């Protein structure tokens, strides 16, 4: 896939601190998720090693501050990038649909966040979309169980959030695991 991302376009993105500073809503969710993530020393070493081998790695993140998956996922990526020395830039999805259209989930959905990784000479290393597979499975199974209660869409969202809260630490670590796996595959080529 030919990418629209190059040095000039990447430079237009916001650093994570800049993204937080311009945020109009939900900043507290981003800050809490960033603070609560505890990367293990092994994870930090792994991501730093991959960055040294393939990088410096540039990470393009697409997201919007109103999206719960972005509120959970982007702080994880920000902490990984910070600890590993990767260059993370955040692009609001709705203002960058040309880039978003290169990373459609299942070829049709504008799901966020998207983390697109680039190595030396802007070589694409891979990308990650929305949430860990384990979370998607949990959401699907929970929605099936909630159908019998005839909840409104808003009530269903609230119930999903309530049921996800106790497993969020596991989902956070699953995100880290999936990102390790993705970059590990890139390192073997």
JOVEN-V629666 format. One record per pair of residues at least 24 apart in sequence whose ideal C-beta (glycine too) atoms are under 6 Angstrom apart, sorted by the first residue. I is the first residue (numbers start at 1). GAP is how many residues later the second one is. Records with the same first field share a line. If there is no record, write none. Layout:
BEGIN
I->GAP + GAP
END
This chain:
BEGIN
3->121
4->94 + 95
5->55
6->116
10->48 + 79
13->76 + 77 + 78
14->76
16->62 + 72
19->71
23->42
25->40
26->39 + 45
29->42
30->41 + 45
33->39 + 42
34->41 + 45
37->39 + 42 + 135
43->133
44->39
46->134
47->33 + 37
48->36
50->133 + 137
51->33 + 34 + 35
53->134
54->65
55->64
57->29 + 60
58->29 + 60
59->27 + 29 + 56 + 58
60->29 + 56
61->29 + 52 + 54
62->29 + 31 + 38 + 50 + 52
63->49 + 50
64->29
67->45
69->61 + 62
70->42 + 43
73->40
74->39
76->99
77->38
103->24
105->24
125->61
126->56 + 60
128->54
132->39 + 42 + 43 + 46
134->40
135->36
END
